Amino acid sequence: MSGTQEYGPSANALEVDEIASDWLERRDCGPWTENDPHDFDAWFAQSLAHLIAFVRLGAGWRRTERL
């Protein structure tokens, strides 16, 4: 994640969902690197769309764990 993708306002909804799902997977399954908390916080703070995507996909992720 760190430094390899653009997180600017031009990212479309599909790209935002993909990035959010990458963060969810890394957080829950690893690998979580030393720089990831900073990179995640920076991405998360850039846009309300990032927050919405992360929360929405996180809810789905938790539902699948119960199955």
Stockholm file with secondary structure:
# STOCKHOLM 1.0

chainA/1-67         MSGTQEYGPSANALEVDEIASDWLERRDCGPWTENDPHDFDAWFAQSLAHLIAFVRLGAGWRRTERL
#=GR chainA/1-67 SS CTTTSCCSTTCCHHHHHHHHHHHHHHHHHSCCCTTHHHHHHHHHHHCHHHHHHHHHHHHHHHHHHHC
#=GC SS_cons        CTTTSCCSTTCCHHHHHHHHHHHHHHHHHSCCCTTHHHHHHHHHHHCHHHHHHHHHHHHHHHHHHHC
//
